[in-house]
């Protein structure tokens, strides 16, 4: 009987200790979360002060949001605002709601930390046991991200292909060099747009030879036919396009054309000449656009003869989109869709010097591209687009497409 009482008492003490430990564990997690919340809020305020000075802006209070961290959900995190500009934080992204352990390892890798250093960090700071060998396997998954964007098979046909480059800086050893990352984005016949090619290069700028390597990569992965290719006015690019996609229609980005016009005219003439040029682009038909160009030429040729000559030489590529239905033209007359992706890259990379090699840059940009592709949606006018394609197929033999 006595032994039974002792056993019951021992069990009660054990249960009590377990409950106490569980409550203590919850309390510790809460205290850690409070510390992390305070740290985040201080960092966010410091970031806002820096951006406020750079932008010449003013504070505009706070709003609250929840962030899921490795320490649990941080409720009511005070996120600061600016009055005239959108505040961008490197600590917590604008749309970010969680911080994954894999993301943390990935970012530490980009920062140049070794597997053993990351392992010690996780153990000492986050109390997470993960061996260096396991982390090396996680790090190697970066190559899987790159392969998914740059080596995976592609459909044989695409309706449109946008090409453009983003200029970044690479740190190699103790020196900083300029570089460029070429990006190819395609719209397929189901109306979805996806990043299909990434090519970083430690060179001072874009070149037709780099784009030739990118287009060759797309062809080797299966993309044999493209109807429309949209680019800026890079010299020699038209020749490269005709080599790999001879039947594709080459559209010059009208935004790039207008940027070049602004650079070549006096400041007092910018508004007038851009307004007149936009009238050409807003024409209902190709013939109307030609007539408006003639008016444009007669107005500005006397003052800017060389510029008008350049525009006239590029006019077939500037107006290539005019043969499409009006609702479809806006999708192929600019590279805006790829520039929106590039803004996401810049927000991820930051506007300073990117720490890391060319390969690490490729991993980072491909990571953004993979996230972009996972959220890829069809174009707004997809119903009209599908109907237009169906009618076109009925009126055009299959072997004549592209």
C-alpha positions as CSV (number, residue, x, y, z in Angstrom):
1,X,0.0,0.0,0.0
2,X,2.8,2.3,0.9
3,X,4.6,1.6,-2.3
4,X,1.5,2.4,-4.2
5,X,1.2,5.8,-2.5
6,X,4.8,6.6,-3.2
7,X,4.3,5.6,-6.9
8,X,1.2,7.8,-7.2
9,X,3.1,10.7,-5.5
10,X,6.0,10.3,-7.8
11,X,3.7,10.3,-10.9
12,X,2.0,13.4,-9.6
13,X,5.3,15.2,-9.1
14,X,6.4,14.1,-12.6
15,X,3.2,15.4,-14.1
16,X,3.5,18.6,-12.2
17,X,7.1,19.1,-13.4
18,X,6.1,18.4,-17.0
19,X,3.3,21.0,-16.8
20,X,5.7,23.5,-15.2
21,X,8.3,22.8,-17.9
22,X,5.7,23.3,-20.7
23,X,4.4,26.5,-19.2
24,X,8.0,27.7,-18.7
25,X,8.8,26.8,-22.3
26,X,5.8,28.8,-23.5
27,X,6.8,31.8,-21.4
28,X,10.4,31.7,-22.7
29,X,9.1,31.6,-26.3
30,X,6.9,34.5,-25.5
31,X,9.8,36.5,-24.0
32,X,12.0,35.6,-27.0
33,X,9.2,36.7,-29.4
34,X,8.9,40.0,-27.5
35,X,12.7,40.6,-27.8
36,X,12.6,39.8,-31.5
37,X,9.6,42.1,-32.0
38,X,11.4,44.9,-30.2
39,X,14.5,44.3,-32.3
40,X,12.6,44.3,-35.5
41,X,10.8,47.5,-34.7
42,X,14.0,49.3,-33.8
43,X,15.6,48.1,-37.1
44,X,12.6,49.1,-39.1
45,X,12.6,52.6,-37.5
46,X,16.4,52.9,-38.2
47,X,15.7,51.8,-41.8
48,X,13.0,54.4,-42.2
49,X,15.2,57.2,-40.9
50,X,17.8,56.3,-43.5
51,X,15.4,56.2,-46.3
52,X,13.6,59.4,-45.1
53,X,16.9,61.3,-45.4
54,X,17.7,59.9,-48.8
55,X,14.3,60.6,-50.2
56,X,13.7,63.9,-48.4
57,X,10.4,62.6,-47.0
58,X,8.6,62.7,-43.6
59,X,7.4,60.1,-41.2
60,X,3.8,59.0,-41.5
61,X,3.1,56.9,-38.5
62,X,2.8,53.1,-38.3
63,X,0.6,50.2,-39.2
64,X,0.6,46.8,-37.6
65,X,1.0,43.4,-39.2
66,X,1.8,39.8,-38.2
67,X,5.1,38.1,-39.2
68,X,5.7,34.4,-38.7
69,X,9.3,33.9,-37.6
70,X,11.4,31.0,-36.3
71,X,10.3,32.2,-32.8
72,X,6.6,32.0,-33.5
73,X,4.2,34.5,-34.7
74,X,5.1,38.1,-33.9
75,X,1.7,39.8,-33.5
76,X,1.1,43.5,-34.1
77,X,4.6,44.3,-35.4
78,X,4.7,48.1,-35.8
79,X,5.6,48.7,-39.4
80,X,6.6,52.4,-40.2
81,X,5.4,54.4,-43.1
82,X,6.7,57.4,-45.1
83,X,4.4,60.2,-46.3
84,X,5.2,60.4,-50.0
85,X,7.2,57.2,-50.7
86,X,6.7,53.5,-50.0
87,X,9.0,52.5,-47.2
88,X,11.0,49.4,-48.2
89,X,12.6,47.2,-45.5
90,X,15.4,44.8,-45.9
91,X,14.4,43.2,-42.6
92,X,10.8,42.3,-43.5
93,X,9.8,42.4,-47.2
94,X,6.7,44.4,-48.2
95,X,4.5,41.4,-48.9
96,X,6.5,39.0,-46.6
97,X,4.5,37.3,-43.9
98,X,6.9,34.5,-42.8
99,X,10.6,33.8,-42.5
100,X,11.5,30.3,-43.4
101,X,14.7,28.5,-42.1
102,X,15.6,27.6,-45.7
103,X,15.3,31.3,-46.7
104,X,17.6,32.2,-43.8
105,X,20.2,29.6,-44.8
106,X,20.0,30.8,-48.4
107,X,20.5,34.5,-47.5
108,X,23.4,33.6,-45.2
109,X,25.0,31.7,-48.1
110,X,24.6,34.7,-50.4
111,X,26.3,36.8,-47.7
112,X,29.4,34.5,-48.1
113,X,29.0,32.4,-44.9
114,X,30.3,28.9,-45.0
115,X,28.3,25.8,-44.1
116,X,30.1,25.5,-40.7
117,X,29.5,29.2,-39.9
118,X,25.8,28.8,-40.7
119,X,25.6,25.7,-38.5
120,X,27.2,27.5,-35.6
121,X,24.8,30.5,-36.1
122,X,21.7,28.3,-36.1
123,X,22.9,26.4,-33.0
124,X,23.9,29.5,-30.9
125,X,21.2,32.0,-32.0
126,X,18.2,29.9,-33.0
127,X,19.0,26.8,-30.9
128,X,18.5,24.7,-34.1
129,X,20.7,21.7,-34.5
130,X,21.8,21.2,-38.1
131,X,25.1,19.8,-39.2
132,X,27.4,21.5,-41.8
133,X,27.0,18.5,-44.1
134,X,23.2,18.9,-44.1
135,X,23.5,22.7,-44.8
136,X,25.8,21.9,-47.7
137,X,23.0,19.8,-49.2
138,X,20.6,22.7,-48.6
139,X,23.0,25.1,-50.2
140,X,23.4,22.8,-53.2
141,X,19.6,23.2,-53.8
142,X,20.5,26.6,-55.1
143,X,21.7,24.9,-58.3
144,X,18.3,23.2,-58.5
145,X,16.7,26.7,-58.6
146,X,19.1,27.8,-61.3
147,X,18.5,24.6,-63.4
148,X,14.7,25.0,-63.1
149,X,14.9,28.5,-64.7
150,X,17.8,28.0,-67.1
151,X,17.8,24.3,-68.1
152,X,14.3,23.0,-67.9
153,X,12.6,22.1,-71.2
154,X,10.4,24.7,-72.8
155,X,7.3,24.5,-75.0
156,X,8.1,24.4,-78.7
157,X,6.2,27.6,-79.4
158,X,5.7,31.0,-77.7
159,X,3.6,33.9,-78.7
160,X,6.0,36.6,-77.4
161,X,9.4,36.9,-76.0
162,X,10.8,39.9,-74.1
163,X,14.5,40.5,-73.7
164,X,16.2,43.0,-71.4
165,X,19.0,43.3,-68.9
166,X,19.4,44.5,-65.4
167,X,22.7,46.2,-64.3
168,X,24.2,45.2,-61.0
169,X,27.5,45.2,-59.2
170,X,29.5,42.1,-58.2
171,X,32.1,41.9,-55.4
172,X,35.0,39.7,-56.2
173,X,37.6,39.6,-53.4
174,X,38.3,43.1,-52.4
175,X,37.2,44.7,-55.7
176,X,33.8,45.7,-57.1
177,X,33.0,45.2,-60.8
178,X,30.1,46.1,-62.9
179,X,27.9,43.4,-64.4
180,X,24.7,42.7,-66.2
181,X,22.0,40.0,-65.8
182,X,20.1,39.3,-69.1
183,X,16.5,38.1,-68.6
184,X,14.2,36.5,-71.1
185,X,10.4,36.3,-70.4
186,X,7.9,34.5,-72.6
187,X,4.2,34.6,-73.1
188,X,2.8,31.2,-74.2
189,X,-0.3,30.4,-76.1
190,X,-2.3,29.9,-72.9
191,X,-1.8,33.5,-71.9
192,X,0.7,33.0,-69.1
193,X,4.0,34.9,-68.9
194,X,7.0,33.3,-67.3
195,X,10.7,34.0,-66.9
196,X,12.4,31.4,-69.1
197,X,16.1,32.5,-69.2
198,X,18.7,34.2,-66.9
199,X,22.3,34.9,-67.9
200,X,24.6,36.9,-65.6
201,X,27.8,38.3,-67.0
202,X,30.6,40.4,-65.4
203,X,30.7,42.9,-68.2
204,X,30.2,46.6,-68.4
205,X,27.0,46.4,-70.4
206,X,24.7,44.5,-72.6
207,X,25.9,43.2,-76.0
208,X,24.4,41.4,-79.0
209,X,26.8,38.5,-78.4
210,X,25.4,37.9,-74.9
211,X,21.9,37.9,-76.2
212,X,22.9,35.4,-78.8
213,X,24.1,33.0,-76.1
214,X,20.7,33.5,-74.3
215,X,18.7,32.8,-77.4
216,X,20.8,29.8,-78.2
217,X,20.0,28.5,-74.7
218,X,16.3,28.9,-75.3
219,X,16.5,27.0,-78.6
220,X,18.4,24.2,-77.1
221,X,15.8,23.8,-74.5
222,X,13.0,23.4,-77.1
223,X,11.7,26.9,-77.9
224,X,11.8,26.7,-81.7
225,X,9.2,29.2,-82.7
226,X,8.4,32.7,-81.5
227,X,5.9,35.1,-83.1
228,X,7.0,38.4,-81.4
229,X,10.3,39.5,-79.8
230,X,10.3,42.7,-77.9
231,X,13.7,44.4,-77.1
232,X,15.3,47.8,-76.7
233,X,17.3,49.3,-79.5
234,X,20.6,47.6,-78.8
235,X,22.9,47.6,-81.9
236,X,23.2,44.3,-83.6
237,X,20.3,42.7,-81.8
238,X,18.1,42.5,-84.9
239,X,20.7,40.4,-86.7
240,X,20.9,38.0,-83.7
241,X,17.1,37.6,-83.6
242,X,16.9,36.9,-87.3
243,X,19.6,34.2,-86.9
244,X,17.7,32.2,-84.2
245,X,14.1,33.2,-84.9
246,X,14.0,34.3,-88.6
247,X,10.2,34.4,-88.8
248,X,9.7,36.4,-85.6
249,X,8.5,40.0,-85.7
250,X,10.8,42.3,-83.9
251,X,9.1,45.0,-81.9
252,X,11.2,47.8,-80.4
253,X,10.1,48.8,-76.9
254,X,8.4,52.2,-77.4
255,X,9.3,53.2,-73.8
256,X,13.0,52.8,-74.7
257,X,12.5,54.8,-77.9
258,X,11.0,57.6,-75.9
259,X,13.8,57.5,-73.4
260,X,16.3,57.9,-76.3
261,X,14.3,60.8,-77.7
262,X,14.4,62.6,-74.4
263,X,18.2,62.2,-74.3
264,X,18.6,63.7,-77.8
265,X,16.5,66.8,-77.5
266,X,16.7,70.1,-75.6
267,X,14.8,70.1,-72.3
268,X,12.3,72.7,-73.5
269,X,11.3,70.5,-76.4
270,X,10.9,67.2,-74.5
271,X,7.2,67.6,-73.6
272,X,6.2,68.6,-77.1
273,X,8.1,66.0,-79.1
274,X,7.1,63.2,-76.7
275,X,3.4,64.2,-77.0
276,X,3.6,64.2,-80.8
277,X,5.4,60.8,-80.8
278,X,2.7,59.3,-78.5
279,X,0.1,60.4,-81.1
280,X,1.8,58.0,-83.6
281,X,1.6,55.1,-81.1
282,X,-2.1,55.8,-80.3
283,X,-3.2,55.5,-84.0
284,X,-6.0,53.1,-84.7
285,X,-4.4,51.7,-87.9
286,X,-0.9,51.4,-89.4
287,X,-1.8,53.8,-92.2
288,X,-2.9,56.4,-89.7
289,X,0.3,55.9,-87.8
290,X,2.3,56.6,-91.0
291,X,0.4,59.8,-91.7
292,X,1.0,61.0,-88.1
293,X,4.7,60.2,-88.5
294,X,4.8,62.4,-91.6
295,X,3.4,65.2,-89.6
296,X,5.8,64.4,-86.8
297,X,8.7,64.5,-89.2
298,X,7.7,67.8,-90.8
299,X,7.4,69.4,-87.3
300,X,10.7,68.3,-85.9
301,X,13.0,67.4,-88.8
302,X,14.4,71.0,-89.1
303,X,15.6,71.1,-85.5
304,X,16.5,67.4,-85.0
305,X,17.3,65.9,-88.5
306,X,19.6,63.1,-87.2
307,X,17.0,62.0,-84.6
308,X,14.2,61.9,-87.1
309,X,16.4,59.9,-89.5
310,X,17.0,57.3,-86.7
311,X,13.3,57.1,-85.9
312,X,12.4,56.7,-89.5
313,X,14.9,53.9,-90.0
314,X,13.4,52.1,-86.9
315,X,9.8,52.9,-87.8
316,X,8.9,49.3,-89.1
317,X,10.0,47.9,-85.7
318,X,8.4,50.6,-83.7
319,X,5.0,50.1,-85.4
320,X,5.2,46.3,-85.7
321,X,2.5,45.9,-83.1
322,X,0.0,47.8,-85.2
323,X,-1.0,44.7,-87.0
324,X,-2.4,43.2,-83.8
325,X,-5.9,43.9,-82.3
326,X,-5.9,47.2,-80.2
327,X,-6.4,45.3,-76.9
328,X,-3.4,43.1,-77.6
329,X,-0.9,45.8,-78.7
330,X,-0.1,47.0,-75.2
331,X,1.3,43.6,-74.3
332,X,4.0,43.6,-77.0
333,X,4.9,47.2,-77.6
334,X,7.0,47.6,-74.5
335,X,9.3,45.6,-72.2
336,X,7.3,46.9,-69.1
337,X,6.4,43.3,-68.0
338,X,10.1,42.4,-67.7
339,X,11.0,45.6,-66.1
340,X,8.4,44.9,-63.4
341,X,10.2,41.7,-62.7
342,X,13.5,43.5,-62.6
343,X,12.1,45.8,-59.9
344,X,11.4,42.7,-57.8
345,X,15.1,41.6,-58.4
346,X,16.4,45.0,-57.3
347,X,14.2,45.0,-54.2
348,X,15.6,41.6,-53.3
349,X,19.2,42.3,-54.2
350,X,19.2,45.9,-52.9
351,X,20.6,49.0,-54.5
352,X,24.1,48.7,-53.1
353,X,26.9,46.3,-54.0
354,X,25.8,42.7,-54.2
355,X,28.1,40.6,-52.0
356,X,28.9,37.4,-53.9
357,X,30.1,35.9,-57.2
358,X,28.4,35.7,-60.5
359,X,27.1,32.3,-59.6
360,X,25.5,33.6,-56.4
361,X,23.9,36.4,-58.3
362,X,22.5,33.8,-60.7
363,X,21.0,31.8,-57.8
364,X,19.4,34.9,-56.3
365,X,17.9,36.2,-59.6
366,X,16.7,32.6,-60.4
367,X,15.2,32.4,-56.9
368,X,13.1,35.6,-57.6
369,X,12.3,34.2,-61.1
370,X,11.1,30.9,-59.6
371,X,8.8,32.8,-57.1
372,X,7.5,35.0,-60.0
373,X,6.7,31.9,-62.2
374,X,4.9,30.2,-59.3
375,X,2.6,33.2,-59.1
376,X,2.3,33.5,-62.9
377,X,-1.2,34.5,-64.1
378,X,-2.8,34.8,-67.5
379,X,-3.1,38.2,-69.2
380,X,-6.1,40.3,-68.4
381,X,-7.7,39.9,-71.8
382,X,-7.2,36.1,-71.9
383,X,-10.7,35.4,-73.1
384,X,-10.3,37.8,-76.1
385,X,-6.8,36.3,-76.6
386,X,-8.1,32.7,-76.8
387,X,-10.9,33.7,-79.1
388,X,-8.6,35.6,-81.4
389,X,-6.1,32.7,-81.5
390,X,-9.0,30.3,-82.4
391,X,-10.2,32.5,-85.2
392,X,-6.7,32.9,-86.5
393,X,-6.1,29.2,-86.5
394,X,-9.3,28.6,-88.5
395,X,-8.1,31.1,-91.2
396,X,-4.5,30.0,-91.2
397,X,-3.0,26.5,-92.0
398,X,-1.0,25.0,-89.1
399,X,2.2,24.8,-91.1
400,X,2.2,28.6,-91.7
401,X,2.1,29.6,-88.1
402,X,5.0,31.7,-86.9
